[in-house]
Amino acid sequence: MTKHLYYSLIPEALIASMLTPEQFGQYYATGHKYKSKGQALFFEVDPSYRHQYLSIDEALARCVSKADGSPKNSVYISMYRVLEHLPVGALGKLYLSAAKGATLALSRSEAIPQPAAEMHLYQNLTPINSLVVSGLGPETYWADVTVKSSNLFRFPGLCFLELELGTLAQDPESGRDDDLPYPFMPHLREALTAVMPGGKRTKLVQRVHSPVFLYRMVKGGFYVGVGDDLAYYPMPSHEVLSRDHNLWWRMANL
């Protein structure tokens, strides 16, 4: 059986498996024995990639079929400081699994879109779980906390996504929030006001935030950057998801 390498974002981990991406998404989101349910996001990693920090060969050697011939579900290689040791070039498709196991594959875009002149809400997935607002577009925001940090700290890499703000993106004080499912709305409005033109570059909304989010609230897509390289994985529109990926879309919104 073919052996795969997967880089999980919830939680951060590098995993060897004999399951295909769709099978792994089902397994990782629902489990087998305890029937747990949970959102899962993971990249497929080039199986030829190696780094001295990561015991990939040892893990692959342990990734063998069970006595009954069934495939090995997972062998954990690392659950700490994984992203900084994975170049963007080693990452393949990004897979989004709904809590009940249906999995959607996203391909990397050749270009990163130009952002609108508005405010943004970013959910950091790894190496930190935080929620921030910013007047910076995704590419500039990433650079501001990694390669060209304006802070006293910097991250070696970052994986994050942008979430919908609706009319709050232009008018945080008076914009309607009817369709926004965030339970911290007064604080969100206050934070957005702080990053309006002439204000701060970014502001924390929640220092430690649950990595779980609603797929329907993804705006644009997902970003992953290590070193000087940033990759963008666009999220299909709601119309495309409903038409072409109806099962996943229905399960993702349960």
Kinemage of the C-alpha trace (Angstrom):
@kinemage 1
@onewidth
@group {chain A} dominant
@subgroup {mainchain}
@vectorlist {calphas} color= white
{ca met a 1} P 0.000 0.000 0.000
{ca thr a 2} L 1.093 3.564 -0.697
{ca lys a 3} L 2.355 5.530 2.286
{ca his a 4} L 1.443 9.180 2.718
{ca leu a 5} L 2.654 12.100 4.786
{ca tyr a 6} L 0.048 14.505 6.154
{ca tyr a 7} L 0.547 17.802 7.946
{ca ser a 8} L -2.409 18.356 10.283
{ca leu a 9} L -3.381 21.847 11.429
{ca ile a 10} L -5.910 20.831 14.141
{ca pro a 11} L -3.818 19.967 16.076
{ca glu a 12} L -0.437 20.653 14.487
{ca ala a 13} L 1.200 17.328 13.663
{ca leu a 14} L 3.127 15.523 10.954
{ca ile a 15} L 1.646 12.061 10.411
{ca ala a 16} L 2.481 9.042 8.270
{ca ser a 17} L -0.490 7.004 7.051
{ca met a 18} L -1.487 4.303 4.597
{ca leu a 19} L -4.886 5.942 4.068
{ca thr a 20} L -5.730 8.027 1.013
{ca pro a 21} L -6.512 11.716 1.711
{ca glu a 22} L -10.267 11.054 1.638
{ca gln a 23} L -9.922 8.043 3.938
{ca phe a 24} L -7.598 9.935 6.251
{ca gly a 25} L -10.031 12.859 6.425
{ca gln a 26} L -12.833 10.497 7.451
{ca tyr a 27} L -10.637 8.762 10.025
{ca tyr a 28} L -9.132 11.954 11.450
{ca ala a 29} L -12.470 13.763 11.744
{ca thr a 30} L -14.544 10.914 13.188
{ca gly a 31} L -12.169 8.267 14.529
{ca his a 32} L -12.999 4.559 14.473
{ca lys a 33} L -13.505 3.309 18.032
{ca tyr a 34} L -14.898 6.233 19.982
{ca lys a 35} L -16.891 7.912 17.203
{ca ser a 36} L -15.635 11.349 18.130
{ca lys a 37} L -16.500 14.214 15.788
{ca gly a 38} L -14.283 17.145 14.951
{ca gln a 39} L -13.220 19.386 12.101
{ca ala a 40} L -9.933 18.424 10.447
{ca leu a 41} L -7.595 20.344 8.152
{ca phe a 42} L -4.441 18.864 6.678
{ca phe a 43} L -1.969 19.178 3.818
{ca glu a 44} L -0.591 16.261 1.881
{ca val a 45} L 3.212 16.436 2.081
{ca asp a 46} L 5.630 15.301 -0.620
{ca pro a 47} L 6.534 11.741 0.516
{ca ser a 48} L 10.119 12.244 -0.618
{ca tyr a 49} L 10.642 15.215 1.712
{ca arg a 50} L 13.148 14.740 4.519
{ca his a 51} L 14.520 16.936 7.326
{ca gln a 52} L 16.904 15.982 10.108
{ca tyr a 53} L 14.494 17.403 12.689
{ca leu a 54} L 11.746 15.018 11.573
{ca ser a 55} L 12.074 11.228 11.945
{ca ile a 56} L 10.234 10.550 8.707
{ca asp a 57} L 12.066 7.385 7.636
{ca glu a 58} L 11.558 5.764 11.042
{ca ala a 59} L 7.855 6.615 10.961
{ca leu a 60} L 7.413 5.227 7.449
{ca ala a 61} L 9.147 2.022 8.523
{ca arg a 62} L 6.530 1.652 11.294
{ca cys a 63} L 3.686 2.455 8.928
{ca val a 64} L 2.855 -1.122 7.894
{ca ser a 65} L -0.347 -3.074 7.400
{ca lys a 66} L -2.007 -4.607 10.459
{ca ala a 67} L -2.120 -8.354 11.061
{ca asp a 68} L -5.513 -8.572 9.339
{ca gly a 69} L -4.164 -6.784 6.275
{ca ser a 70} L -5.934 -3.486 6.924
{ca pro a 71} L -3.922 -0.268 6.457
{ca lys a 72} L -2.134 1.563 9.251
{ca asn a 73} L -4.163 4.680 10.027
{ca ser a 74} L -1.494 6.892 11.533
{ca val a 75} L 2.030 7.093 12.886
{ca tyr a 76} L 2.777 10.440 14.522
{ca ile a 77} L 6.144 11.895 13.574
{ca ser a 78} L 6.031 15.230 15.398
{ca met a 79} L 3.520 17.459 17.191
{ca tyr a 80} L 5.824 20.392 17.883
{ca arg a 81} L 7.482 23.023 15.659
{ca val a 82} L 6.442 21.217 12.497
{ca leu a 83} L 5.613 24.129 10.199
{ca glu a 84} L 9.016 25.794 10.412
{ca his a 85} L 10.602 22.575 9.106
{ca leu a 86} L 8.221 22.167 6.158
{ca pro a 87} L 9.027 24.324 3.117
{ca val a 88} L 6.012 25.507 1.171
{ca gly a 89} L 7.304 23.594 -1.838
{ca ala a 90} L 6.796 20.297 0.025
{ca leu a 91} L 3.093 20.966 0.596
{ca gly a 92} L 0.508 19.579 -1.789
{ca lys a 93} L -3.253 19.969 -1.682
{ca leu a 94} L -5.055 21.249 1.397
{ca tyr a 95} L -7.918 19.045 2.616
{ca leu a 96} L -10.873 20.321 4.632
{ca ser a 97} L -12.852 17.677 6.518
{ca ala a 98} L -16.270 18.326 7.990
{ca ala a 99} L -16.972 17.021 11.491
{ca lys a 100} L -18.749 13.985 10.009
{ca gly a 101} L -15.872 13.127 7.703
{ca ala a 102} L -16.635 14.408 4.189
{ca thr a 103} L -13.440 15.893 2.759
{ca leu a 104} L -12.855 18.665 0.213
{ca ala a 105} L -9.524 19.166 -1.591
{ca leu a 106} L -8.202 22.658 -2.346
{ca ser a 107} L -5.406 23.317 -4.832
{ca arg a 108} L -2.817 26.056 -4.583
{ca ser a 109} L -3.357 29.185 -6.632
{ca glu a 110} L -0.638 30.543 -8.900
{ca ala a 111} L -1.254 34.061 -7.597
{ca ile a 112} L -2.343 35.782 -4.406
{ca pro a 113} L -5.289 38.150 -5.045
{ca gln a 114} L -5.031 41.838 -4.304
{ca pro a 115} L -6.996 42.689 -1.146
{ca ala a 116} L -9.805 45.224 -0.982
{ca ala a 117} L -9.214 48.477 0.878
{ca glu a 118} L -10.986 47.383 4.043
{ca met a 119} L -10.377 45.768 7.413
{ca his a 120} L -9.730 42.068 7.849
{ca leu a 121} L -10.361 39.346 10.422
{ca tyr a 122} L -7.664 36.656 10.519
{ca gln a 123} L -7.717 33.341 12.330
{ca asn a 124} L -4.233 31.989 12.959
{ca leu a 125} L -4.123 28.195 12.890
{ca thr a 126} L -0.473 27.373 13.564
{ca pro a 127} L 1.985 27.814 15.235
{ca ile a 128} L -0.455 29.883 17.350
{ca asn a 129} L -4.233 29.866 17.727
{ca ser a 130} L -5.295 33.504 17.897
{ca leu a 131} L -7.835 35.803 16.315
{ca val a 132} L -6.732 39.238 15.102
{ca val a 133} L -8.085 42.147 13.105
{ca ser a 134} L -5.934 44.225 10.802
{ca gly a 135} L -5.982 46.926 8.197
{ca leu a 136} L -3.297 44.963 6.347
{ca gly a 137} L -4.120 42.650 3.460
{ca pro a 138} L -3.271 38.933 3.887
{ca glu a 139} L 0.145 39.048 2.216
{ca thr a 140} L 1.251 42.164 4.099
{ca tyr a 141} L -0.140 40.811 7.372
{ca trp a 142} L 1.835 37.584 6.932
{ca ala a 143} L 5.058 39.498 6.221
{ca asp a 144} L 4.424 41.765 9.214
{ca val a 145} L 4.614 38.840 11.655
{ca thr a 146} L 7.245 36.749 9.833
{ca val a 147} L 9.890 38.010 7.401
{ca lys a 148} L 9.402 41.779 7.859
{ca ser a 149} L 8.053 41.940 11.374
{ca ser a 150} L 7.196 45.344 12.813
{ca asn a 151} L 7.068 43.712 16.254
{ca leu a 152} L 9.767 42.575 18.664
{ca phe a 153} L 8.768 38.987 17.842
{ca arg a 154} L 8.438 37.072 14.617
{ca phe a 155} L 7.187 33.642 13.599
{ca pro a 156} L 9.253 31.320 11.381
{ca gly a 157} L 6.065 30.488 9.505
{ca leu a 158} L 2.326 30.985 9.733
{ca cys a 159} L -0.816 29.262 8.518
{ca phe a 160} L -3.985 31.357 8.694
{ca leu a 161} L -7.277 32.149 7.012
{ca glu a 162} L -9.450 35.211 6.594
{ca leu a 163} L -12.991 35.229 7.984
{ca glu a 164} L -15.985 37.197 6.755
{ca leu a 165} L -16.802 40.536 8.356
{ca gly a 166} L -19.667 41.654 6.131
{ca thr a 167} L -20.269 45.402 6.272
{ca leu a 168} L -18.122 45.658 9.416
{ca ala a 169} L -15.097 45.502 7.100
{ca gln a 170} L -15.893 49.069 5.997
{ca asp a 171} L -17.964 50.349 8.910
{ca pro a 172} L -17.187 48.642 12.234
{ca glu a 173} L -19.207 51.121 14.271
{ca ser a 174} L -22.520 51.076 12.390
{ca gly a 175} L -22.298 48.093 10.017
{ca arg a 176} L -24.917 45.341 10.351
{ca asp a 177} L -23.874 42.122 12.037
{ca asp a 178} L -27.051 40.055 11.511
{ca asp a 179} L -25.306 37.300 9.534
{ca leu a 180} L -22.126 37.135 11.612
{ca pro a 181} L -22.036 34.200 14.079
{ca tyr a 182} L -19.340 35.625 16.361
{ca pro a 183} L -20.246 35.681 20.085
{ca phe a 184} L -17.851 38.555 20.854
{ca met a 185} L -19.413 41.232 18.656
{ca pro a 186} L -18.940 44.309 20.912
{ca his a 187} L -15.265 43.460 21.380
{ca leu a 188} L -14.872 42.788 17.645
{ca arg a 189} L -16.319 46.196 16.769
{ca glu a 190} L -14.005 47.859 19.274
{ca ala a 191} L -10.951 46.049 17.865
{ca leu a 192} L -11.880 46.927 14.277
{ca thr a 193} L -12.248 50.572 15.219
{ca ala a 194} L -8.689 50.486 16.581
{ca val a 195} L -7.258 49.393 13.196
{ca met a 196} L -9.117 51.906 11.049
{ca pro a 197} L -6.896 54.130 8.845
{ca gly a 198} L -4.517 56.051 11.063
{ca gly a 199} L -4.783 53.483 13.859
{ca lys a 200} L -2.920 50.302 14.736
{ca arg a 201} L -1.684 47.807 12.136
{ca thr a 202} L -3.195 44.820 13.952
{ca lys a 203} L -5.059 44.156 17.182
{ca leu a 204} L -5.777 40.945 19.035
{ca val a 205} L -9.396 39.956 19.396
{ca gln a 206} L -8.642 36.736 21.285
{ca arg a 207} L -5.147 35.687 22.391
{ca val a 208} L -6.098 32.008 22.512
{ca his a 209} L -8.895 31.083 20.150
{ca ser a 210} L -10.473 27.761 19.246
{ca pro a 211} L -9.008 26.552 15.934
{ca val a 212} L -12.466 25.338 14.893
{ca phe a 213} L -14.378 27.707 12.592
{ca leu a 214} L -17.373 27.663 10.261
{ca tyr a 215} L -16.357 26.824 6.706
{ca arg a 216} L -19.118 29.063 5.364
{ca met a 217} L -17.377 32.051 6.981
{ca val a 218} L -14.082 31.609 5.111
{ca lys a 219} L -13.357 34.705 3.031
{ca gly a 220} L -11.040 34.166 0.088
{ca gly a 221} L -9.124 31.172 1.335
{ca phe a 222} L -6.178 29.848 3.305
{ca tyr a 223} L -2.584 31.050 3.491
{ca val a 224} L 0.565 29.204 4.516
{ca gly a 225} L 4.017 30.749 4.544
{ca val a 226} L 7.456 29.603 5.667
{ca gly a 227} L 10.599 31.662 5.250
{ca asp a 228} L 10.148 33.906 2.215
{ca asp a 229} L 7.476 31.759 0.556
{ca leu a 230} L 3.734 32.273 0.897
{ca ala a 231} L 1.115 30.032 -0.734
{ca tyr a 232} L -2.590 30.697 -1.186
{ca tyr a 233} L -5.346 28.081 -1.362
{ca pro a 234} L -8.576 29.725 -2.571
{ca met a 235} L -11.910 28.621 -1.153
{ca pro a 236} L -14.610 28.034 -3.789
{ca ser a 237} L -17.678 30.252 -3.675
{ca his a 238} L -20.812 29.097 -1.878
{ca glu a 239} L -22.484 28.646 -5.259
{ca val a 240} L -19.702 26.375 -6.553
{ca leu a 241} L -19.636 24.370 -3.332
{ca ser a 242} L -23.392 23.876 -3.391
{ca arg a 243} L -23.349 22.856 -7.059
{ca asp a 244} L -20.170 20.787 -7.358
{ca his a 245} L -19.518 19.576 -3.802
{ca asn a 246} L -23.038 19.348 -2.429
{ca leu a 247} L -22.460 16.458 0.017
{ca trp a 248} L -19.430 18.139 1.594
{ca trp a 249} L -21.213 21.516 1.704
{ca arg a 250} L -24.266 20.064 3.447
{ca met a 251} L -22.142 18.168 5.989
{ca ala a 252} L -19.928 21.203 6.593
{ca asn a 253} L -22.940 23.302 7.548
{ca leu a 254} L -24.662 20.854 9.894
